Amino acid sequence: MGLTSNKVLALAFVCAVLLFVGTVWLWPRLARRNWRAVSGRVGLLLATQLVLFASVGLGANQAFGFYASWSDLFGRETDQGVVVDHTGLRGPLHVVGTRRVDAPGGASLPSSVGQVQRVDIVGRTTHIATPAYVYLPPEYFQPRYRTRTFPATVVLTGYPGTAQALVDKLNYPRTALQLARSGRMRPMILVMLRPTVAPPRDTECVDVPGGPRTESFFAKDLPDAVTAHYRVGRKPGSWGIVGDSTGGYCALKLAMHHPGVYAAGAGLSPYYKAPTDPTTGDLFQGDETLRNEANLWWYLKHRPAPDTSLLVTSSKAGEHNYKDTLKFIDKVKANNSTRIASIILDSGGHNFNTWRREIPATLEWLSGRLGNG
């Protein structure tokens, strides 16, 4: 049974209940002061605490999508996500499955509610391979729109994150469908994946010297692969990007570094400088230019203002990035070419519940800044 299986969560919960009941039932028998009774009390308490902790951890993982599998949890994931495409027979994007959009009313036809396709993407220049989910709006399947192109937005998770959480937990496809139905945004294609394209390493969307060229993948290979397979606008201004936490940092950086590709970038609870820690390793290999350009504060000060639109979010209470976000807004406002907007909540933590509150307004904002191309 997988880490995210409901059966595993239910089993842990049942074990916790049984151990609690067993502890209450057996406690009078273990009230003596000999070593066996003491050992029994200690063992029952430890077992109960361990199973309770496991139940809470499994529940939190189900809710927030921190880890996708047992190997992911214990750092034994073997798929490095970087391959060389020797055959080139299947192309840069291959659809491996489809699923309906969970929408009110019970409709299931793609022309009514759209469709989510699970795809494998291989970068032509970077040779990075990664799975993703692509949401196609219902208009994509309707005859009267058969020659129309659509704007597209890349949607990124945090680290480590799972792409499936963007569909099932953050509800991006369902939210986009509801917003389009209500006239608050135009139909849009969403390309949903995690920025961790070389798991388990956190590359922070950097072209690592001698390692994964993650920034090039998102700036070149990913748009090329999606545009070659779907009816996405090819003109500048057709693409946006959004992400939360690490994905939010990546979204802002990619929009700032590549305004010709991403006309708008939104960071939900982002940070503004690539960290260096055990999950990242040495991202820059002594390259000071690379290190500086991964620092958005440095980039705003030393590089020409990018012609793009940015949106940042935070909360007055519950988010550690609040002061930095206000400072970032002020820095961007000083640039004539870069537009900045924000969503500031009164309170909200660094979690899915907060981001679900920000996603509708963010998608509406992105829709207003992208063209069909």
DAMOTA-V966214 format. One record per backbone hydrogen bond with DSSP energy under -0.5 kcal/mol. CO is the residue of the C=O (numbers start at 1). NH is the residue of the N-H. E is the energy in kcal/mol with one decimal. If there is no record, write none. Layout:
co	nh	e
CO	NH	E
CO	NH	E
This chain:
co	nh	e
2	5	-1.5
5	9	-1.6
6	10	-2.6
7	11	-2.6
8	12	-2.3
9	13	-2.1
10	14	-2.6
11	15	-2.5
12	16	-2.2
13	17	-2.2
14	18	-2.6
15	19	-2.6
16	20	-2.1
17	21	-2.7
18	22	-2.8
19	23	-2.4
20	24	-2.2
21	25	-2.4
22	26	-2.6
23	27	-1.5
26	29	-0.6
26	30	-1.1
27	30	-0.8
28	31	-1.2
34	38	-2.3
35	39	-2.5
36	40	-2.3
37	41	-2.3
38	42	-2.6
39	43	-2.7
40	44	-2.5
41	45	-2.5
42	46	-2.7
43	47	-2.6
44	48	-2.6
45	49	-2.6
46	50	-2.6
47	51	-2.4
48	52	-2.3
49	53	-2.6
50	54	-2.4
51	55	-2.5
52	56	-2.5
53	57	-2.6
54	58	-2.8
55	59	-2.4
56	60	-2.6
57	61	-2.4
58	62	-2.2
59	63	-2.0
60	64	-2.6
61	65	-2.2
69	73	-2.2
70	74	-2.3
71	76	-2.9
71	77	-0.8
72	75	-0.8
78	80	-0.9
81	83	-0.5
81	129	-2.3
83	85	-0.5
84	86	-1.2
92	122	-2.8
94	120	-2.5
97	118	-2.9
99	116	-2.7
101	103	-1.3
103	106	-1.1
109	112	-2.1
109	113	-2.4
109	114	-0.5
110	114	-2.0
114	101	-0.6
115	117	-0.5
115	136	-3.0
116	99	-2.2
117	119	-0.5
117	134	-2.9
118	96	-3.0
118	97	-1.2
119	132	-2.3
120	94	-2.4
121	130	-2.4
123	127	-1.5
127	83	-2.2
128	123	-3.1
130	121	-2.6
132	119	-2.8
133	135	-0.5
133	192	-3.8
134	117	-2.9
134	136	-0.5
135	190	-1.7
136	115	-2.2
137	140	-1.5
138	141	-1.7
139	142	-1.1
142	145	-2.0
143	146	-1.7
145	148	-1.7
150	233	-2.0
151	189	-2.7
152	240	-2.2
153	191	-2.6
154	242	-2.8
155	193	-2.5
156	244	-1.2
162	165	-0.8
162	166	-0.6
163	166	-1.0
163	167	-0.7
164	167	-0.8
164	168	-2.9
165	169	-1.9
165	170	-2.8
166	172	-2.3
171	175	-2.5
172	176	-2.7
173	177	-2.4
174	178	-2.4
175	179	-2.5
176	180	-2.2
177	181	-2.4
178	182	-1.7
179	184	-2.3
179	185	-0.9
180	183	-1.1
187	151	-0.5
189	153	-2.4
190	135	-2.7
190	192	-0.6
191	155	-3.0
191	193	-0.5
192	133	-2.8
193	157	-1.0
195	197	-2.0
196	199	-0.5
198	201	-1.6
201	198	-0.5
201	203	-0.9
203	206	-1.4
206	208	-1.4
206	214	-1.5
208	211	-2.9
212	208	-2.2
212	214	-1.4
213	217	-1.7
214	218	-2.1
215	219	-2.4
216	220	-2.3
216	221	-1.3
217	222	-3.4
220	224	-2.1
221	225	-2.7
222	226	-2.4
223	227	-2.7
224	228	-2.0
225	229	-0.9
226	229	-0.6
226	230	-2.8
230	232	-2.0
231	150	-2.2
235	238	-1.2
237	371	-2.5
238	152	-2.4
239	263	-2.3
239	264	-0.7
240	154	-2.4
241	266	-2.6
242	156	-2.6
243	268	-3.2
244	247	-2.0
245	249	-2.2
246	250	-2.4
247	251	-2.3
248	252	-2.2
249	253	-2.6
250	254	-2.9
251	255	-2.0
252	256	-2.2
253	257	-3.1
254	258	-2.2
258	261	-1.6
258	262	-2.6
261	239	-0.5
261	263	-0.7
263	309	-1.6
264	241	-1.6
265	311	-2.0
266	243	-1.7
266	268	-0.6
267	269	-0.7
267	313	-1.5
268	245	-2.7
272	296	-2.2
272	297	-0.7
277	280	-1.1
277	281	-2.4
279	202	-2.7
281	283	-1.1
283	209	-0.6
284	287	-2.4
286	288	-1.0
287	291	-2.1
288	292	-2.9
289	293	-2.4
290	294	-1.1
292	295	-1.7
294	274	-1.1
294	296	-0.7
295	299	-2.3
296	300	-2.1
297	301	-1.3
298	302	-2.4
299	303	-1.9
306	308	-1.7
308	339	-2.2
309	265	-2.6
310	341	-1.8
311	267	-3.1
312	343	-2.0
313	269	-0.6
314	345	-2.6
315	319	-0.6
317	348	-2.4
319	322	-0.9
321	325	-2.7
322	326	-2.1
323	327	-2.2
324	328	-2.6
325	329	-2.4
326	330	-2.0
327	331	-2.2
328	332	-2.6
329	333	-2.3
330	334	-0.9
331	334	-0.5
332	335	-2.0
339	310	-2.6
341	312	-1.9
343	314	-2.0
343	345	-0.6
345	316	-2.8
346	317	-0.7
349	351	-1.8
351	355	-1.9
352	356	-2.7
353	357	-1.1
354	357	-0.5
354	358	-0.9
355	358	-0.5
355	359	-2.0
356	360	-0.6
358	362	-1.9
359	363	-2.9
360	364	-2.2
361	365	-2.2
362	366	-2.6
363	367	-2.6
364	368	-1.4
366	369	-1.8
366	370	-0.5
367	370	-0.8
373	234	-0.7
